[in-house]
Amino acid sequence: MRLMSRKKPPLSRFMVGLAALGWLLMGTASAVAAPRVEIPETTHDFGKVFEDKELIHTFIIKNTGDAPLHIKDIDPDCACTAADYDRVIPPGGQGKIILTIAPFSVLKQFTKHTKVFFDDPDRRQVTLTMSGWGEPTIEIQPHHIIRFQGEAGEELKAQVRFISHLNIPWEISQVTTNIPQYIEVKLLPEQPGKSYILEVKNKSREVGRYAGKIEMKTNAVRRPSLIVRVFGDLRPPSAWRP
């Protein structure tokens, strides 16, 4: 009587099964050991600020994962924004991203965006936003442009007020214009160390147009000069006057 022997599975099947088990274990381990970024605050409003101030805000970055979190890159949308940050945040720890906007980089309503890139497989990019309202250190009312429109020889006048928000006494030391043949200029102190009124009068009696500027020298380090633009558009006198 012949004895029947049991067939053994081919070695190749055993190796494939072993490899599949290894890949499964590796996938499970990598899924567990991964960083996870959490940011409590992604926006900040500075409110009303003056343009000469350096604006700084710190964003907190948390790593709630099981592997180190790496900040791979930071990309501000403005060259005026500088970033200082923790490159690696350990599991369960937290780090900081400190963003600084340089002085004289904001005016009126402003919004600055900064993209942050992580190695979190589920959240690779976050955008941090800083906003506010920038007030000028030297306020110009109503505008830095004067337009004279009327008849040649007509008395045309304008006033421009300058108000300082500096924390030092502010002075205008010199006033010049490159069109003295067309306009008269007078500077009047309104509040010592704080505000001035510039009076400008058209004195041209010729029909036509002119353009020029009035330049004022000040003692402000970051605003050593102020410029007012002047435009004239004079038409011929009317044949009939009331």
Buried (B, 14 or more C-beta within 10 A) or exposed (E): EEEEEEEEEEEEEEEEEEEEEEEEEEEEEEEEEBBBBBBEEEEBEBEEBBBBBEBEBEBEBBBBBEBBBBBEEBEBEBEBBBBEBBEEBBBEBBBEBEBBBEBBBBEEEBEBBBEBBBBBEEEEEBEBEBBBBBBBBBEBEEEBEBEBEBBBBBEBEBEBBBBBBBEEEBBBEEBEBEBEEBBEBEBEEEEEEBBBBBEBEBEBEEEEEBEBEBEBBBBBEEBEEBEBEBEBEBEEBEEEEE
